Amino acid sequence: MSLKEEIKRQTSSGKVFMYENRLITKGGEVRWVWTSAELRRDARQRHTFTVFSMTLPPRKKTRRSWS
C-alpha cells in the first residue's frame, strides 16, 4: 500500500494518521521514522495537517530482524 493510500484509509475513519516508515539516507544508512498527523480545518474551513515526526532508536533495526 502506498503512503498516499494509507493516509486516505486512516483519515477516512478519523482525523489522526499514524505511520512508521523505513528511510534510507544518501549514505545508505537505514533509519526508522514514526509520524503522527492530525487533520484539521482552519477558520476558513480549509484542511490542514498538524504533524509530529520522530526518529526511532537504532534498536528498531534489531527488533525488525526478529520478525
VENJO-V14572 format. One record per backbone hydrogen bond with DSSP energy under -1.0 kcal/mol. CO is the residue of the C=O (numbers start at 1). NH is the residue of the N-H. If there is no record, write none. Layout:
BEGIN
[[CO NH] [CO NH]]
END
This chain:
BEGIN
[[2 6] [3 7] [4 8] [5 9] [6 10] [7 11] [8 12] [15 39] [17 37] [19 35] [21 33] [23 31] [25 28] [29 25] [31 23] [32 56] [33 21] [34 54] [35 19] [36 52] [37 17] [38 50] [40 48] [42 45] [46 42] [48 40] [50 38] [52 36] [54 34] [57 60] [58 61] [59 63] [60 64] [61 65]]
END
